[in-house]
Amino acid sequence: MRTSLLLTLLLGLVESLPAGARSPAQGANLSGEWVFSVNMARSNFEETFVLIQEGEKLTGTYKGEFGEKTITGTVKGNQVVVVVEVVRERRNVKATYTGTIERILG
């Protein structure tokens, strides 16, 4: 399963970024709790990611439709990749969320 989202959609869901966030030109810090709204052909659901950013590296947790899992990812410039491995229909599946940071509110 591959799911692509623009992180700017998330900015619309969250009124302001966690403390320490900066403009994309300075390098965004995405550390904090994020709620993703996922709209798929057969279902719609929310997922919560708690992200910890250290430089370009993202780690943290996923909680949602597939339980609670550890995530990994990267932030390089304005490009973001978050990866979570889940079990779907008795198979291990890697879900990859990609996005572009276009602007930061706050």
N, CA, C and O atoms as a GROMACS GRO file, in nm:
protein
  424
    1MET      N    1   0.085  -0.118   0.000
    1MET     CA    2   0.000   0.000   0.000
    1MET      C    3   0.089   0.124   0.000
    1MET      O    4   0.177   0.137   0.085
    2ARG      N    5   0.068   0.210  -0.092
    2ARG     CA    6   0.144   0.334  -0.099
    2ARG      C    7   0.046   0.449  -0.091
    2ARG      O    8  -0.044   0.461  -0.174
    3THR      N    9   0.064   0.532   0.007
    3THR     CA   10  -0.025   0.646   0.027
    3THR      C   11   0.057   0.774   0.017
    3THR      O   12   0.158   0.787   0.085
    4SER      N   13   0.016   0.864  -0.065
    4SER     CA   14   0.086   0.992  -0.079
    4SER      C   15  -0.002   1.104  -0.028
    4SER      O   16  -0.121   1.111  -0.060
    5LEU      N   17   0.055   1.192   0.051
    5LEU     CA   18  -0.015   1.309   0.103
    5LEU      C   19   0.076   1.429   0.090
    5LEU      O   20   0.198   1.416   0.096
    6LEU      N   21   0.019   1.544   0.072
    6LEU     CA   22   0.096   1.668   0.084
    6LEU      C   23   0.089   1.711   0.229
    6LEU      O   24  -0.020   1.719   0.286
    7LEU      N   25   0.203   1.739   0.289
    7LEU     CA   26   0.201   1.780   0.428
    7LEU      C   27   0.130   1.913   0.447
    7LEU      O   28   0.090   1.947   0.558
    8THR      N   29   0.114   1.989   0.340
    8THR     CA   30   0.038   2.113   0.354
    8THR      C   31  -0.106   2.084   0.390
    8THR      O   32  -0.171   2.167   0.453
    9LEU      N   33  -0.158   1.969   0.350
    9LEU     CA   34  -0.292   1.927   0.392
    9LEU      C   35  -0.296   1.916   0.543
    9LEU      O   36  -0.394   1.955   0.607
   10LEU      N   37  -0.190   1.862   0.601
   10LEU     CA   38  -0.182   1.848   0.746
   10LEU      C   39  -0.183   1.984   0.814
   10LEU      O   40  -0.241   2.000   0.921
   11LEU      N   41  -0.118   2.082   0.751
   11LEU     CA   42  -0.115   2.214   0.811
   11LEU      C   43  -0.255   2.272   0.824
   11LEU      O   44  -0.283   2.349   0.916
   12GLY      N   45  -0.343   2.234   0.732
   12GLY     CA   46  -0.482   2.277   0.742
   12GLY      C   47  -0.554   2.210   0.857
   12GLY      O   48  -0.650   2.266   0.911
   13LEU      N   49  -0.510   2.089   0.895
   13LEU     CA   50  -0.572   2.015   1.005
   13LEU      C   51  -0.523   2.061   1.141
   13LEU      O   52  -0.594   2.049   1.241
   14VAL      N   53  -0.402   2.115   1.144
   14VAL     CA   54  -0.342   2.157   1.269
   14VAL      C   55  -0.327   2.308   1.266
   14VAL      O   56  -0.266   2.362   1.174
   15GLU      N   57  -0.383   2.376   1.364
   15GLU     CA   58  -0.383   2.522   1.365
   15GLU      C   59  -0.242   2.581   1.364
   15GLU      O   60  -0.217   2.679   1.294
   16SER      N   61  -0.153   2.522   1.440
   16SER     CA   62  -0.016   2.574   1.442
   16SER      C   63   0.079   2.458   1.463
   16SER      O   64   0.042   2.353   1.515
   17LEU      N   65   0.202   2.479   1.423
   17LEU     CA   66   0.303   2.376   1.438
   17LEU      C   67   0.353   2.368   1.582
   17LEU      O   68   0.338   2.464   1.658
   18PRO      N   69   0.412   2.256   1.618
   18PRO     CA   70   0.472   2.245   1.751
   18PRO      C   71   0.583   2.348   1.768
   18PRO      O   72   0.637   2.400   1.671
   19ALA      N   73   0.616   2.377   1.893
   19ALA     CA   74   0.720   2.475   1.922
   19ALA      C   75   0.848   2.438   1.851
   19ALA      O   76   0.883   2.321   1.839
   20GLY      N   77   0.917   2.539   1.804
   20GLY     CA   78   1.045   2.516   1.739
   20GLY      C   79   1.035   2.507   1.588
   20GLY      O   80   1.138   2.495   1.520
   21ALA      N   81   0.916   2.512   1.532
   21ALA     CA   82   0.902   2.504   1.387
   21ALA      C   83   0.954   2.633   1.324
   21ALA      O   84   0.940   2.742   1.381
   22ARG      N   85   1.014   2.619   1.206
   22ARG     CA   86   1.070   2.733   1.136
   22ARG      C   87   1.018   2.733   0.994
   22ARG      O   88   0.949   2.640   0.952
   23SER      N   89   1.050   2.836   0.919
   23SER     CA   90   1.009   2.842   0.779
   23SER      C   91   1.085   2.737   0.699
   23SER      O   92   1.195   2.698   0.740
   24PRO      N   93   1.030   2.690   0.584
   24PRO     CA   94   1.098   2.589   0.504
   24PRO      C   95   1.239   2.631   0.464
   24PRO      O   96   1.329   2.547   0.454
   25ALA      N   97   1.259   2.760   0.440
   25ALA     CA   98   1.392   2.806   0.401
   25ALA      C   99   1.493   2.780   0.511
   25ALA      O  100   1.611   2.757   0.482
   26GLN      N  101   1.452   2.783   0.636
   26GLN     CA  102   1.540   2.757   0.748
   26GLN      C  103   1.543   2.609   0.784
   26GLN      O  104   1.626   2.568   0.864
   27GLY      N  105   1.456   2.528   0.728
   27GLY     CA  106   1.447   2.387   0.763
   27GLY      C  107   1.340   2.365   0.867
   27GLY      O  108   1.355   2.407   0.982
   28ALA      N  109   1.233   2.302   0.829
   28ALA     CA  110   1.121   2.280   0.921
   28ALA      C  111   1.155   2.174   1.023
   28ALA      O  112   1.227   2.078   0.994
   29ASN      N  113   1.104   2.190   1.143
   29ASN     CA  114   1.112   2.088   1.246
   29ASN      C  115   0.972   2.032   1.264
   29ASN      O  116   0.884   2.101   1.317
   30LEU      N  117   0.951   1.910   1.221
   30LEU     CA  118   0.817   1.850   1.225
   30LEU      C  119   0.789   1.773   1.352
   30LEU      O  120   0.689   1.701   1.359
   31SER      N  121   0.875   1.785   1.453
   31SER     CA  122   0.853   1.715   1.580
   31SER      C  123   0.720   1.755   1.639
   31SER      O  124   0.685   1.873   1.644
   32GLY      N  125   0.646   1.656   1.686
   32GLY     CA  126   0.517   1.681   1.748
   32GLY      C  127   0.415   1.579   1.703
   32GLY      O  128   0.449   1.481   1.637
   33GLU      N  129   0.292   1.602   1.740
   33GLU     CA  130   0.182   1.511   1.707
   33GLU      C  131   0.106   1.564   1.586
   33GLU      O  132   0.068   1.681   1.580
   34TRP      N  133   0.084   1.474   1.487
   34TRP     CA  134   0.015   1.509   1.363
   34TRP      C  135  -0.099   1.410   1.342
   34TRP      O  136  -0.084   1.291   1.366
   35VAL      N  137  -0.213   1.462   1.297
   35VAL     CA  138  -0.327   1.377   1.264
   35VAL      C  139  -0.344   1.379   1.112
   35VAL      O  140  -0.365   1.485   1.053
   36PHE      N  141  -0.336   1.262   1.050
   36PHE     CA  142  -0.354   1.247   0.906
   36PHE      C  143  -0.497   1.202   0.881
   36PHE      O  144  -0.545   1.110   0.948
   37SER      N  145  -0.565   1.263   0.787
   37SER     CA  146  -0.694   1.215   0.739
   37SER      C  147  -0.666   1.140   0.610
   37SER      O  148  -0.616   1.197   0.513
   38VAL      N  149  -0.699   1.011   0.609
   38VAL     CA  150  -0.671   0.927   0.493
   38VAL      C  151  -0.803   0.894   0.425
   38VAL      O  152  -0.895   0.841   0.487
   39ASN      N  153  -0.812   0.926   0.298
   39ASN     CA  154  -0.932   0.900   0.219
   39ASN      C  155  -0.895   0.801   0.110
   39ASN      O  156  -0.824   0.835   0.015
   40MET      N  157  -0.944   0.678   0.123
   40MET     CA  158  -0.917   0.574   0.026
   40MET      C  159  -1.047   0.534  -0.042
   40MET      O  160  -1.155   0.571   0.004
   41ALA      N  161  -1.037   0.461  -0.149
   41ALA     CA  162  -1.155   0.423  -0.227
   41ALA      C  163  -1.260   0.352  -0.141
   41ALA      O  164  -1.380   0.377  -0.158
   42ARG      N  165  -1.217   0.266  -0.050
   42ARG     CA  166  -1.313   0.186   0.027
   42ARG      C  167  -1.331   0.230   0.172
   42ARG      O  168  -1.421   0.182   0.241
   43SER      N  169  -1.246   0.321   0.220
   43SER     CA  170  -1.260   0.364   0.359
   43SER      C  171  -1.191   0.499   0.381
   43SER      O  172  -1.103   0.540   0.306
   44ASN      N  173  -1.235   0.564   0.487
   44ASN     CA  174  -1.176   0.689   0.533
   44ASN      C  175  -1.145   0.672   0.681
   44ASN      O  176  -1.226   0.617   0.755
   45PHE      N  177  -1.029   0.719   0.724
   45PHE     CA  178  -0.992   0.705   0.864
   45PHE      C  179  -0.886   0.807   0.900
   45PHE      O  180  -0.829   0.873   0.813
   46GLU      N  181  -0.860   0.820   1.031
   46GLU     CA  182  -0.756   0.910   1.079
   46GLU      C  183  -0.643   0.828   1.138
   46GLU      O  184  -0.665   0.720   1.193
   47GLU      N  185  -0.522   0.880   1.125
   47GLU     CA  186  -0.404   0.818   1.182
   47GLU      C  187  -0.328   0.927   1.258
   47GLU      O  188  -0.324   1.042   1.213
   48THR      N  189  -0.270   0.891   1.370
   48THR     CA  190  -0.193   0.987   1.449
   48THR      C  191  -0.046   0.947   1.444
   48THR      O  192  -0.011   0.832   1.470
   49PHE      N  193   0.038   1.042   1.410
   49PHE     CA  194   0.182   1.022   1.409
   49PHE      C  195   0.243   1.114   1.514
   49PHE      O  196   0.213   1.233   1.518
   50VAL      N  197   0.330   1.058   1.598
   50VAL     CA  198   0.411   1.139   1.687
   50VAL      C  199   0.551   1.134   1.630
   50VAL      O  200   0.616   1.029   1.631
   51LEU      N  201   0.597   1.248   1.579
   51LEU     CA  202   0.724   1.256   1.509
   51LEU      C  203   0.832   1.319   1.596
   51LEU      O  204   0.807   1.415   1.670
   52ILE      N  205   0.952   1.264   1.587
   52ILE     CA  206   1.070   1.321   1.651
   52ILE      C  207   1.170   1.343   1.539
   52ILE      O  208   1.214   1.249   1.472
   53GLN      N  209   1.207   1.469   1.518
   53GLN     CA  210   1.301   1.502   1.411
   53GLN      C  211   1.436   1.541   1.470
   53GLN      O  212   1.445   1.628   1.557
   54GLU      N  213   1.540   1.474   1.422
   54GLU     CA  214   1.678   1.508   1.458
   54GLU      C  215   1.754   1.528   1.328
   54GLU      O  216   1.792   1.431   1.263
   55GLY      N  217   1.775   1.653   1.291
   55GLY     CA  218   1.836   1.682   1.161
   55GLY      C  219   1.741   1.638   1.051
   55GLY      O  220   1.625   1.679   1.048
   56GLU      N  221   1.790   1.554   0.960
   56GLU     CA  222   1.706   1.504   0.851
   56GLU      C  223   1.632   1.375   0.887
   56GLU      O  224   1.550   1.328   0.809
   57LYS      N  225   1.659   1.319   1.003
   57LYS     CA  226   1.603   1.190   1.043
   57LYS      C  227   1.472   1.207   1.120
   57LYS      O  228   1.462   1.289   1.211
   58LEU      N  229   1.370   1.128   1.082
   58LEU     CA  230   1.243   1.122   1.154
   58LEU      C  231   1.228   0.984   1.217
   58LEU      O  232   1.255   0.882   1.154
   59THR      N  233   1.184   0.981   1.342
   59THR     CA  234   1.144   0.859   1.409
   59THR      C  235   1.016   0.889   1.483
   59THR      O  236   0.972   1.004   1.487
   60GLY      N  237   0.954   0.788   1.542
   60GLY     CA  238   0.835   0.813   1.620
   60GLY      C  239   0.739   0.696   1.616
   60GLY      O  240   0.778   0.582   1.595
   61THR      N  241   0.612   0.728   1.638
   61THR     CA  242   0.510   0.624   1.644
   61THR      C  243   0.390   0.658   1.557
   61THR      O  244   0.360   0.774   1.530
   62TYR      N  245   0.324   0.552   1.514
   62TYR     CA  246   0.201   0.558   1.435
   62TYR      C  247   0.093   0.492   1.518
   62TYR      O  248   0.118   0.389   1.582
   63LYS      N  249  -0.026   0.550   1.520
   63LYS     CA  250  -0.140   0.487   1.585
   63LYS      C  251  -0.261   0.510   1.495
   63LYS      O  252  -0.296   0.624   1.464
   64GLY      N  253  -0.325   0.401   1.454
   64GLY     CA  254  -0.439   0.418   1.365
   64GLY      C  255  -0.504   0.287   1.328
   64GLY      O  256  -0.509   0.193   1.408
   65GLU      N  257  -0.551   0.281   1.207
   65GLU     CA  258  -0.625   0.169   1.152
   65GLU      C  259  -0.554   0.034   1.170
   65GLU      O  260  -0.619  -0.070   1.181
   66PHE      N  261  -0.422   0.037   1.175
   66PHE     CA  262  -0.342  -0.086   1.181
   66PHE      C  263  -0.272  -0.105   1.315
   66PHE      O  264  -0.172  -0.177   1.322
   67GLY      N  265  -0.323  -0.043   1.421
   67GLY     CA  266  -0.263  -0.058   1.553
   67GLY      C  267  -0.162   0.050   1.582
   67GLY      O  268  -0.172   0.162   1.531
   68GLU      N  269  -0.063   0.016   1.666
   68GLU     CA  270   0.042   0.111   1.702
   68GLU      C  271   0.175   0.055   1.654
   68GLU      O  272   0.210  -0.059   1.686
   69LYS      N  273   0.250   0.135   1.578
   69LYS     CA  274   0.374   0.092   1.514
   69LYS      C  275   0.481   0.199   1.527
   69LYS      O  276   0.451   0.315   1.555
   70THR      N  277   0.605   0.159   1.506
   70THR     CA  278   0.718   0.250   1.501
   70THR      C  279   0.733   0.300   1.357
   70THR      O  280   0.712   0.225   1.262
   71ILE      N  281   0.768   0.427   1.343
   71ILE     CA  282   0.787   0.483   1.209
   71ILE      C  283   0.931   0.531   1.191
   71ILE      O  284   1.003   0.554   1.288
   72THR      N  285   0.971   0.544   1.064
   72THR     CA  286   1.098   0.605   1.028
   72THR      C  287   1.070   0.705   0.917
   72THR      O  288   0.962   0.705   0.859
   73GLY      N  289   1.167   0.788   0.887
   73GLY     CA  290   1.147   0.882   0.776
   73GLY      C  291   1.260   0.981   0.766
   73GLY      O  292   1.358   0.976   0.840
   74THR      N  293   1.242   1.074   0.669
   74THR     CA  294   1.343   1.177   0.646
   74THR      C  295   1.276   1.310   0.611
   74THR      O  296   1.164   1.314   0.561
   75VAL      N  297   1.349   1.417   0.638
   75VAL     CA  298   1.313   1.552   0.592
   75VAL      C  299   1.438   1.605   0.524
   75VAL      O  300   1.541   1.626   0.587
   76LYS      N  301   1.427   1.625   0.393
   76LYS     CA  302   1.541   1.677   0.316
   76LYS      C  303   1.493   1.800   0.240
   76LYS      O  304   1.418   1.789   0.143
   77GLY      N  305   1.537   1.917   0.286
   77GLY     CA  306   1.487   2.041   0.227
   77GLY      C  307   1.339   2.052   0.258
   77GLY      O  308   1.299   2.051   0.374
   78ASN      N  309   1.257   2.062   0.154
   78ASN     CA  310   1.112   2.069   0.176
   78ASN      C  311   1.042   1.936   0.144
   78ASN      O  312   0.919   1.932   0.134
   79GLN      N  313   1.120   1.828   0.127
   79GLN     CA  314   1.063   1.696   0.096
   79GLN      C  315   1.059   1.610   0.222
   79GLN      O  316   1.157   1.601   0.296
   80VAL      N  317   0.945   1.545   0.246
   80VAL     CA  318   0.925   1.463   0.365
   80VAL      C  319   0.882   1.324   0.323
   80VAL      O  320   0.799   1.307   0.233
   81VAL      N  321   0.941   1.222   0.388
   81VAL     CA  322   0.902   1.083   0.367
   81VAL      C  323   0.883   1.020   0.505
   81VAL      O  324   0.972   1.027   0.589
   82VAL      N  325   0.766   0.959   0.527
   82VAL     CA  326   0.738   0.886   0.651
   82VAL      C  327   0.700   0.744   0.612
   82VAL      O  328   0.615   0.724   0.525
   83VAL      N  329   0.763   0.645   0.678
   83VAL     CA  330   0.740   0.504   0.646
   83VAL      C  331   0.694   0.430   0.770
   83VAL      O  332   0.753   0.444   0.877
   84VAL      N  333   0.587   0.351   0.755
   84VAL     CA  334   0.539   0.265   0.864
   84VAL      C  335   0.511   0.127   0.804
   84VAL      O  336   0.451   0.116   0.697
   85GLU      N  337   0.555   0.023   0.875
   85GLU     CA  338   0.528  -0.112   0.830
   85GLU      C  339   0.409  -0.166   0.910
   85GLU      O  340   0.411  -0.166   1.033
   86VAL      N  341   0.306  -0.213   0.837
   86VAL     CA  342   0.183  -0.261   0.900
   86VAL      C  343   0.150  -0.400   0.846
   86VAL      O  344   0.209  -0.446   0.747
   87VAL      N  345   0.054  -0.465   0.912
   87VAL     CA  346   0.003  -0.593   0.863
   87VAL      C  347  -0.136  -0.567   0.807
   87VAL      O  348  -0.224  -0.518   0.876
   88ARG      N  349  -0.152  -0.601   0.680
   88ARG     CA  350  -0.281  -0.582   0.613
   88ARG      C  351  -0.316  -0.711   0.541
   88ARG      O  352  -0.240  -0.760   0.458
   89GLU      N  353  -0.432  -0.764   0.572
   89GLU     CA  354  -0.476  -0.890   0.513
   89GLU      C  355  -0.370  -0.998   0.529
   89GLU      O  356  -0.337  -1.070   0.435
   90ARG      N  357  -0.317  -1.008   0.652
   90ARG     CA  358  -0.217  -1.108   0.692
   90ARG      C  359  -0.083  -1.096   0.618
   90ARG      O  360  -0.007  -1.192   0.613
   91ARG      N  361  -0.055  -0.979   0.561
   91ARG     CA  362   0.072  -0.956   0.492
   91ARG      C  363   0.140  -0.833   0.551
   91ARG      O  364   0.073  -0.738   0.590
   92ASN      N  365   0.273  -0.836   0.558
   92ASN     CA  366   0.348  -0.717   0.598
   92ASN      C  367   0.351  -0.621   0.480
   92ASN      O  368   0.387  -0.658   0.368
   93VAL      N  369   0.313  -0.498   0.506
   93VAL     CA  370   0.305  -0.396   0.402
   93VAL      C  371   0.377  -0.271   0.451
   93VAL      O  372   0.361  -0.231   0.566
   94LYS      N  373   0.455  -0.210   0.364
   94LYS     CA  374   0.523  -0.085   0.397
   94LYS      C  375   0.442   0.030   0.338
   94LYS      O  376   0.430   0.042   0.216
   95ALA      N  377   0.386   0.115   0.424
   95ALA     CA  378   0.312   0.232   0.380
   95ALA      C  379   0.408   0.351   0.380
   95ALA      O  380   0.470   0.382   0.481
   96THR      N  381   0.418   0.417   0.265
   96THR     CA  382   0.508   0.531   0.251
   96THR      C  383   0.426   0.656   0.225
   96THR      O  384   0.351   0.663   0.127
   97TYR      N  385   0.440   0.755   0.312
   97TYR     CA  386   0.373   0.883   0.298
   97TYR      C  387   0.478   0.983   0.250
   97TYR      O  388   0.582   0.997   0.313
   98THR      N  389   0.451   1.052   0.141
   98THR     CA  390   0.545   1.153   0.091
   98THR      C  391   0.475   1.288   0.089
   98THR      O  392   0.353   1.295   0.073
   99GLY      N  393   0.552   1.392   0.105
   99GLY     CA  394   0.492   1.524   0.103
   99GLY      C  395   0.593   1.632   0.075
   99GLY      O  396   0.714   1.610   0.077
  100THR      N  397   0.541   1.749   0.051
  100THR     CA  398   0.622   1.869   0.026
  100THR      C  399   0.578   1.976   0.123
  100THR      O  400   0.458   2.005   0.134
  101ILE      N  401   0.671   2.035   0.193
  101ILE     CA  402   0.642   2.145   0.283
  101ILE      C  403   0.640   2.271   0.197
  101ILE      O  404   0.744   2.312   0.144
  102GLU      N  405   0.523   2.332   0.183
  102GLU     CA  406   0.511   2.450   0.100
  102GLU      C  407   0.512   2.578   0.180
  102GLU      O  408   0.566   2.680   0.134
  103ARG      N  409   0.456   2.575   0.297
  103ARG     CA  410   0.457   2.692   0.383
  103ARG      C  411   0.426   2.648   0.525
  103ARG      O  412   0.369   2.541   0.546
  104ILE      N  413   0.462   2.730   0.620
  104ILE     CA  414   0.438   2.698   0.760
  104ILE      C  415   0.356   2.810   0.820
  104ILE      O  416   0.389   2.927   0.807
  105LEU      N  417   0.248   2.771   0.888
  105LEU     CA  418   0.162   2.868   0.955
  105LEU      C  419   0.215   2.890   1.096
  105LEU      O  420   0.282   2.802   1.152
  106GLY      N  421   0.187   3.004   1.151
  106GLY     CA  422   0.225   3.020   1.289
  106GLY      C  423   0.264   3.155   1.330
  106GLY      O  424   0.297   3.178   1.446
   0.00000   0.00000   0.00000
